Amino acid sequence: MSGSLLLAPAWVGQSGLWLVDAKGRRKPVDAEGAGLSDDLADRLESWMDSFDAIYDEDDEAASDFAGDAEREAFLREGEAIAAAIRAELGDDEALAVDLTGWRAGAAP
C-alpha cells in the first residue's frame, strides 16, 4: 500500500478508512483494499453503520449522538478497531486515528 492509513468517520457510505498520500490528500479505501480480514471489515462496517444512523441529512451540523454514553461507546469501539487494524497490518503500516471532533462532543 502506498501511503498511510487514517481511521476517521465520514458521513454516509464511507468505510471510515482513508489512504493518505505524501501530500496529505485523503482517498477513501475499503477494508479489503487496506488488506484487512473479513471479520475486521464487518466490524468496521458495523461501526460506520452506527455513525451513519446519527446523520441528519436536513441539518448535518445537528448530527450527533443521543448522549455522552453513546458517543463514548462509539469512540471506544473506534479505538478498539484501530488496535485491531494495527495488530493485523503490523508495525510496518502507519495508521492514524482522527476522532477528535467527536471527543469534544461536536460533529466535525
KOLMI-24608 format. One record per residue (C-alpha): residue number from 1; chain; x, y, z. Coordinates in steps of 0.001 Angstrom, whole numbers, padded with zeros to 6 digits, m for minus. Layout:
KOLMI-24608
PT  gumi  bami        X        Y        Z
PT   NUM     A        X        Y        Z
...
end
This chain:
KOLMI-24608
PT  gumi  bami        X        Y        Z
PT     1     A   000000   000000   000000
PT     2     A   001335   003413  m000934
PT     3     A   000718   005993   001794
PT     4     A  m000562   005732   005315
PT     5     A  m003981   004804   006629
PT     6     A  m006320   007078   008519
PT     7     A  m009321   005882   010502
PT     8     A  m011784   008772   010588
PT     9     A  m015568   008612   010361
PT    10     A  m017177   010277   007370
PT    11     A  m020821   010618   006549
PT    12     A  m022993   008101   004791
PT    13     A  m021496   005469   002569
PT    14     A  m017833   005784   003557
PT    15     A  m015859   002990   005201
PT    16     A  m014152   005321   007657
PT    17     A  m010771   004338   006231
PT    18     A  m008666   006668   004131
PT    19     A  m005403   006265   002297
PT    20     A  m003352   009413   002836
PT    21     A  m000700   010230   000253
PT    22     A   002582   012089   000782
PT    23     A   000820   015411   000172
PT    24     A  m001804   014690   002840
PT    25     A  m004634   014050   000385
PT    26     A  m007252   011552   001538
PT    27     A  m008663   008879  m000736
PT    28     A  m011368   006544   000590
PT    29     A  m010316   002909   000806
PT    30     A  m012359  m000094   001829
PT    31     A  m011196  m002730   004293
PT    32     A  m010316  m005195   001535
PT    33     A  m008233  m002569  m000248
PT    34     A  m006401  m001930   003013
PT    35     A  m005629  m005640   003404
PT    36     A  m007914  m006259   006399
PT    37     A  m009653  m009519   007246
PT    38     A  m013333  m010107   006535
PT    39     A  m014089  m010130   010272
PT    40     A  m012447  m006753   010776
PT    41     A  m014157  m005414   007649
PT    42     A  m017517  m006461   009121
PT    43     A  m016671  m004822   012444
PT    44     A  m015652  m001605   010689
PT    45     A  m018857  m001640   008632
PT    46     A  m020982  m002086   011756
PT    47     A  m019146   000791   013463
PT    48     A  m019736   003061   010493
PT    49     A  m023398   001981   010309
PT    50     A  m023823   003265   013867
PT    51     A  m022244   006533   012752
PT    52     A  m024458   006795   009668
PT    53     A  m027507   006272   011891
PT    54     A  m026975   009652   013597
PT    55     A  m026729   011571   010326
PT    56     A  m029371   014244   009834
PT    57     A  m029434   014961   006106
PT    58     A  m031572   018071   006665
PT    59     A  m029062   019572   009104
PT    60     A  m025625   017940   009003
PT    61     A  m024339   020230   011759
PT    62     A  m027051   018918   014103
PT    63     A  m025965   015300   013585
PT    64     A  m024856   013958   016954
PT    65     A  m025176   011019   019291
PT    66     A  m028157   010841   021639
PT    67     A  m025907   011346   024645
PT    68     A  m022464   011017   026156
PT    69     A  m022769   007256   026738
PT    70     A  m023470   006584   023059
PT    71     A  m020650   008893   021983
PT    72     A  m018195   007222   024367
PT    73     A  m019210   003743   023168
PT    74     A  m018604   004852   019578
PT    75     A  m015180   006271   020484
PT    76     A  m014168   003161   022442
PT    77     A  m015115   000920   019518
PT    78     A  m013166   003162   017128
PT    79     A  m010060   002871   019300
PT    80     A  m010541  m000910   019552
PT    81     A  m010884  m001155   015770
PT    82     A  m007701   000907   015367
PT    83     A  m005872  m001509   017680
PT    84     A  m007195  m004471   015676
PT    85     A  m006077  m002847   012406
PT    86     A  m002595  m002302   013828
PT    87     A  m002481  m005917   015010
PT    88     A  m003475  m007222   011563
PT    89     A  m001236  m004962   009493
PT    90     A   001781  m004932   011790
PT    91     A   004198  m002193   012667
PT    92     A   005263  m001589   009062
PT    93     A   001981   000153   008216
PT    94     A   001248   003595   009634
PT    95     A  m002262   004164   010987
PT    96     A  m003562   007460   012332
PT    97     A  m006899   007863   014088
PT    98     A  m008938   011066   013984
PT    99     A  m011892   011097   016365
PT   100     A  m011119   014493   017881
PT   101     A  m014267   016254   016675
PT   102     A  m016357   013628   018424
PT   103     A  m014341   013663   021648
PT   104     A  m015356   017266   022152
PT   105     A  m018988   016305   021561
PT   106     A  m019338   018323   018391
PT   107     A  m019777   016965   014926
PT   108     A  m016689   017512   012754
end
